């Protein structure tokens, strides 16, 4: 029993962490943009940045306003993204889902976002976020 208590005492700092609340501030830089389709602003589109290569980043997301503009923020609420390379992914928030079945309420409705923008593997839109650059993503969907 003494060995168990001694082992638990030694492991306690590792199990509890190093203190703090885990809400460390990242160094981020503003990232903004606009999503349009055929020249018209697209509202309610989720814009996500997926870190590429050596870039380390938390979840980075923005949602377009009625005028198609957005601002990227971290999952902790910081406005911006850490410097690095990212792929840009879009998802429409306007498709109504029937959550009891997990299927669209109107299966004949076409998604306003073409499939090529909806995954890291397919998207050809990318951005390099820099400390001294203008970090703007303007996406025109034909």
N, C-alpha and C positions, 0 to 999 in steps of 0.2 A: 504494500500500500504506500509506503514511504517513497518508493521508486516512482510510482504513478504520480504522486503529488509533485515530486521534484521534476519529473519530465513535463508535467503540465505547466509548472511554474516557468521552466525554461522556454517552452513553446508559446507561452501566453503573448509575448510581444509580437511574434510572427502571426498568430491567429487574429490579433486585434488590429494589426497594421501599424503604421508608423505615426499614427495620430492624424489630426486634421480631418476635414470632412470630405475630402476627395474632390472638392470643387476648385481645383487649381485653375488659375487663369492662363489661357493659352495666348501666345502672341498671334493675333489675327489681323488681317488687312481687309478693308471693305471690298465686297464683291457684289455688283449689281448688274442688272440687265433688263431685257425686255423680250417677250415671246410674242410673235405675230404669226398669223396664218393668212396668206393671200393679202398681206398688208393690213389686216384687221387685228387689233389687240386680242389676245387670248387670256381670259380670266380663269381663275381657279385651276391653274396648272402647277403641279409640284415640280420644282427644279431641284435636283439633287446632284451633289458633287461626290464622285467616287475617287478616292485617292489612288494614284498610280505609282508604280516603281517604289522608290524609297520614301515617298511622302507618307507621313503618319498623321492621321487626322481623325477626329470623332465624326459622328453623323453631321453632315452639312446640308441644310435644306432651306428653300425659300418657296413661297407661294405667290403666284402672280395676282396682282390687284386687277380691278376692272380695266385699267389702261394697259395691262400686259406687263407692267414693271414688277420687279421683285428685288429682294435683298437677301443674300445668303446669311444664315445664322447657324451657330453650333447647337447641339442638343442641350447645352447648358445656357443658351440664350445670348451668347456673345455674338455680336453682329460682325460677320466676316469669316475668313478662312485662313488657316496657316499657309505660309508660303509653300508652293509645291505644284506638282502636276496633277491634274484632275480630268476625268471624263465627265461629261454632263449628260444627265438622264432626265427625261420628262415623263410625267404621268398626269393624265387628266383626272380632275377631281369631280367632274360633272356627271359621269356615268352613274346612274342610280342602280344600286344593287338590291336584290332581294336577299336579305341576310338570313332568311330561313332556309334558302336553297343554295346560297353562295353564287348565284348566277345573276346576270343583268336582268332588270325588270323588262327591258325592251331588247331582246336579242338581235333585232334587225338594225338597231342604232349602231352606226359606225363610230369607233373611237376617233376623236378629232386629232389625236397624236399618232402619226405613222409609226409602225413597229420599229423602224430603224433608230428611233430616238429613245426607246423604252428599256434598253439594257446596256450594260457596260460592253458586252460583246458586239453589239450592233451599232452603237452610236459613233458618229464621226465628229461629234462636237467635243472639243476639249479646251482647257484653259490652263495657263501657267500663272498662278497667283504669285505676285512679287510685292516686296515692301515699297518699291519706288515706282511701280507701274500703275497704269489705269486698268483695274481688274473689272472689265465689263464684258458680259456675255449677251450678245444680241442674236437671237435665233429667229430666222424667217423660215417658216414651214411653207413650202409651195402649195 
